[in-house]
Amino acid sequence: MSSSDRSIEDLAAAIADGTPIQWSGDAENISARQRSVLTLLEKVSRVHSEPIIETQSASIHRWGSLLIEEEIGSGASSIVYRAFDPMLERHVALKLTRDDAPDTAIDRWLQEARRMALVKHANVITIYGAEKIDGRGGIWSELLLGSSLLESVNEDGPLSAREAATIGIDVCHALRALHAAGLIHGDVKPANIFRETGGRIVLLDLGSSLDRTATHATSGSPALLAPEALIPDRPTTAFDIYALGASLYFLVSGEYPIDALSALAAKRVHENSGILPLAERRPDLPADFVEYIDRAIDTDPANRFNSTSELERALHRFLTGKRVISRRAASILAIVAACLIGIIGVGLWTASSSPENMDPLLATTQLESVNASGTTRILANGSSVSVGEKLRLRVRTEKDTRLYVINTDQNGAAFLLFPIPGMDLVNPLRGHKDYVLPGPRDGIALDWLVTSRGTQERMVIIASGAPLPALEQELLNWVTAGSENTASIAIPLRGIGGLAAGSSTSSTNTALDALLSDLYSLPDVEIRSFILNND
Amino acid sequence: MRRENKTSTGAGADESKSPAAHTAELLLECRSGSLKARDALVRRFLPKMQRWAKGRLPQYARDVAATEDLVQNTFIRALDHVENFDAQREGAFLAYLRQIFINQLRDEVRRHVRRPAAEPLTTEPTDDHRSILEAAIGVEALEAYDQALQTLPATDQQAIVMRLEFGYQYTEIAADLGLTSANAARMRITRAIGQLAKLIDHEQLRP
């Protein structure tokens, strides 16, 4: 394959991935004709993936500085519009109170905006602003493309247990961020869980969110309300755990645990017939998944998961299991990783926390590559890397953290990329500091280097707030990158079929998955993985 | 207002059934005359088609009603002749709908252009007749793209349309094409895009 063909293939991959084409480096080998054709294809993709930008004349009317374009949803007290912000030249979702909304309702809106603004998380909708204009309250936020899980299930039928569990984990992340801010969502339901095109899961509508310190009135959707939420009292995180469990129940069955259109009806159902067990609706579901959902929606809050972290770990256990990874299971792991792209891609890393207390983030990470011409790009799940590229991981620690970076390939080999013996940087990394991994050796900053081509590689990053002696012991037997080539400024990252640094015992994906399975159940441990294509 | 609609299509209740298998089943049932399957197909594909269609509609026809009319006519034509449609895959059905829509749109634009009887028929669309896609890449470039796409093998066409135009995920495309992994779908699409780039008539691209 010529360098020109290789460049076209790389650029075609960027178009397929929806990432901007970088007209530098190898791309300089291609002709003007090829460049114009590829630019055309990139534009075709971009026009279809962006919100349709219509002319100003298409606007219905203005609200403040925003141009309202079309209604995209409505509720009892509000209407949601797609709008255009001409100052920032971007589309937004604008939620307006209805014309007849009393001032008290509008005040609640502004409180909602303030609560929302407290939470910044990849799985929680981002609020841009809130205002009261001409007697109407409004909140504007990022405009999401995709569909709610209510729409997905209604259109396409119930999901598999694995897909539901993957989504459940992301919602656990979102709820943890809310709970850490002292809030209870109060209305977790499939209509409020949105799957963006590309797979990002976003929790919407904090309009029913409750202050944990205040007594609440009954609100939220009756069919998903925890029995204790029907009685005014101080709200707890158990409300949201129940509602998430009920939402997952819906995702796999198309039905809610109870059928109730009012709080009073819900109360009666709980007092009389109770919840229809999930196993009766879907006897084909895996028993461990059903057990976790049943526990999440137990009528007694004391029997539910103690926290979203505990529920998340259960869902992880269900997804990974302690079994040899089959081809099918391996592809499922890749799907899990794909769902994490938004988190890794924007450099965020959500925290795992102790069951009751919401710990701060352990670390924020961002994987970068630098090509031969010195161009840096941020790598996300599914990104391509090629021979000669250098990789580095930027880390911002929020507390003392032990960090491990592992690279595995489809042939089953696993290699330890950090920590590496002989390097200046060792665990634990100190809190509230910025690091670039793998770090320097004898004061000279080093990177990982892609030394050969392969197919697909998984990068796994493990962070822990506490020592992990079992992991440390296991890693002693693993191959580390760059144990030779000490004069190089780059540490070789072997590609599949290429150079394996060192000759000690090779590790396997199976061993890694067994290790990860154990780690998922530990508190104060965060694990993220994503796929890099090295074709 | 309670927006939940508890009606499910029924299909998909089997743990192993994917959306792709669901579409295949609906198409088979539809060919057997099932009105329920016909409704389910429309529910499944209507939102995708409506969103996609907005990029293809001329400015004058870009309001909600016009979009819905054209897309609904597309479904009526497609489902009235569904017995002529052999494939059971989602991508193939989507490409089938897409082509019907494009043909219908061309007829519609021709009619609109001819409407002012006193004016000569123009071959160069005015701004009012240009779609968002045409405005972004040029009328002739879009024509060149559509023509080149037609010359690719059918599955490559469908994979490109699913990914670039409808925003399907690799996992969904892999399931629809019977590929083993998302990465295999990505590689297939990458190669198809490379092939398409070679087939596009460069002369039709505006500078």
Interface residues (C-beta under 8 A of the other chain):
Chain A: D5 I8 E9 A12 A13 I15 A16 D17 R33 Q34 S36 V37 L38 L40 L41 K43 V44 S45 R46 V47 H48 S49 I52 I53 E54 T55 A58 E70 S74 G75 A76 L145 S147 L150 E151 V153 N154 E155 D156 G157 P158 L159 S160 A161 K189 P190 A191 T197 G198 G199 S221 A223 G254 E255 Y256 L261 R282 D284 L285 R327 S331 A334 I335 A338 G382 T455 Q456 I531 N533 D535
Chain B: M1 R2 R3 E4 N5 K6 T7 S8 T9 G10 A11 G12 A13 D14 E15 S16 K17 P19 H22 R43 R44 P47 R51 W52 K54 G55 Q59 R62 D63 V64 I132 L133 A136 I137 A141 A144 Y145 R163 L164 E165 F166 G167 Q169 Y170 T171 T180 S181 A182 N183 R186 M187 I189 T190 R191 I193 G194 L196 A197 I200 H202 L205
